[in-house]
Amino acid sequence: MSNSLTIKKKIKDFNKKISVDGDKSISIRWVLFSSLASGVSKAKNLLISEDVLASINAIKKLGIKSVFKNNECYIYGKGLEGYKYKKNITINSQNSGTLGRLLLGLLVNSSYPIKLIGDKSLSKRDFKRISDPLCKFGVKFKLKEKKNLPLTIMGSPNLKPIKYYENKGSAQCKSSVIFGGLRTNGTTIINAKKSRNHTELLCKYLNLPLIVRRKKKYDEIKVKKAKKIKPLNYKIPSDISSSSFFIVLTALLNNSKLTIKNVNINPSRIGLIIILKRMGIKIKFKNIKYYKGEKIADIEVVSPKSIKSINCPSKFNSGAIDEFLIIFLVAAKAKGVSYFKNLGELNQKESPRLKWGAYILNQMGIKTVVNEKSIKIYGNPKLKVNKKIIIKNFLKDHRVFMTCIIAALSFGGEWIIHDKDSIKTSFPNFLKIIQKLN
């Protein structure tokens, strides 16, 4: 059976209501917090993707039981000291940087060495940005080529609190150190560049010893050792990163309208919405509510008559870091030149996404000027693709695959897009929802 997808025609205009899969960031964090809880935690609408299943397999390796029943997931936590550390444990994070990096923060007191591995893509990503701060707690690491997977972590029984400056806007790095701080006597202080804050919100909901002071350029986070975590029952909201593909598809068509139900619109995650509104896309939040600290709403999108170019302020980068590939497609149809800067973090993802973004646009006939941290996109409001485009060898980056699907449906041409299975890591139902819109 072929693992590629061929698209030969554009999608027709639509007026639809849809729901997308559960939020991946919250799903993984729910698994990890629940594994430390004292008692049974239950989740509805948990994202059933390879990344989340890898998280469940990881806690299983540490002696924590989980059960799926009636579309719900149950995790039987054994408390903060409930992990069973044995000799020769190997945990496979597969493609998930979130799992790999956050889990290391939970293993700072492991009593035996634990080996962490991942797939080809994850094994190329930088884990030194996690090992460096965790070493300050007293943890020891062995890393391939000093920064890559596979790595081995050896925890310490004598952890010391640290002061950590997170200046990359990485929620994964920040969260890993928060987890380390929750296992360490004393006060760990984190000065973090603003990024998504699901970990902090869950800590607040669970009444864990974490305080956040929001300052102009960074957040000051103080963490103390947790004594107990209560079971976490959670109905996972829909993922805004998954929703972004359908938001942009609607924006790129001429006469379409779309409502996406019950989406997590956490303010640290809506950079895409802010940027698209500045480019003239009509987006509204409806039925806004709050759930366990998270802001949730229905998102309504209407196709605009025209799209404006943007000189995108860098302050929006962290809130849209997973969505820039799809934002670039909007810039391709804008009138004028769009400029996106300080995006070096894009190349710390599953693939070097800044380069892939430029490559996809170039294949479509759009001029770009790109370097390691920025891209200029020369938009064409009348863009139509009338050629064959083949996309392959993108290191199983699900967002490259899905971005190319949206490009093919919006601009035409004949597209052959390889590695269809890549969507299993984060959004297995993506193609089924696309079919509903046809």
C-alpha positions, 0 to 999 in steps of 0.5 A: 500500500502506497504511503504517498497521497496524490491531489490533482484538483482544488477543493470546492467552496464550503460552509461547514461545522467541524470538530478536530482531535484533542490538544496534543500538548495537554494530552501529553501533559495529562499523561505525565501529571496523572502518572504522578497522581495519587489515585486514578485519573480519567481523560475524555477526548484524549488525542490518540496519536503516536506521540500520546501513545508513546507517552503512555508506553513511557509511563508503563515502562516506569510501572504505571498502569493505564486502561482505555475504556468507552473512549476514555483513558484511565491512568492509575497513579501511585504518587510522586514516588510511585515510579519503579526504577529498574535496571536496563530501562529504555524509553522510546519517545519516537517522534515526540520532543514534548515527551522526550524533554518533559519526561527527563524533568520527571526522571531527575531522581531516578535510582538507575540509569534510564536510556531515552531513544527516538526516531530518526527525526527526534534523534537529530534534535538538540537535547543539550538545551535540556541536559544543561539545566537538569545537570545543575540539579545534580543529574548526570547525562550521556548524550550522543555527540554531546547533544543528541539521542540516544541519551542516558540519564542518571538521577540523583538522591541529592537534588539541589534547586537551581536558577535557570534562564530560558531565553529561547521561548521553549515551553518544553525546556521550561516545563522540563525544569518545572518538573525537576523543581517539583521533585527538588527540596528548596525553591527553583527559580526560572526566568523564562521567555514567554511561551505556551503555559499549559504546564503552569496552568495544570500546576495551578489547577492541581494546587502545586507549589508554583508561582508565576510573576508575569514581567514585561519580557519574561515570566518569573516562575518559582517552584518548590517540591510537591508533596502530593498530586491529586487525580486529574479528570480532564476533558481535553479541548480541541487542538488549535494547531490542528485547527490551524490547517482548516482555518487557513484552508478557509482563508485561502478560498473565495467564498467559504465559512467554517466553524470549529467547535470547542477549541483551546484558545489559550492566549499563549497559543493564538499567535496564528489568529493574531497574525491572520487577523492582521493580514485581513482574515475574518476570524471570531471566537464564539461561546467562550468559556474557561475550563481548568484554567484553559480558555476554550471557544468555537472559532468561526472563519470567513474567506476574505476578499483580499489578503494583506502582507505583514511585517510580522512582529517577533513578539507573536513568534512563540504563540505561533511557532508550530503554525508558521508553515501554514501562515507562509501559505497565507503570505503566498496569496497576500498582496505585497512582501511579507517578512517573518524574522527571529524564527531560528526555533523553527529549525529545532522542530521535526524538520528544518521548517524554515527551509521547508517553508521556503522550498514549498513556496518556491515549488509553487512559484513564489519568490522567497529570501530566506536565511537561518532565522528569517524569510521574506515572501513575495506574495501573489494574490492571483497565484495558481499552480499548474505543475507537478510537485513532489514532496518527500524526505521531510523527516516524518514532519507531519506539519510539512505533509499537512501544509502541502495538502492545504497548498494543493487544495487551495492553489491547484496543481498535481501534488504527490506528497510522500509519508502519509503516515506522518500524521499519525504522530499528531493528527490521525483524523486529518484526512478524514476531516478534509473529506468531510469538507469536500 
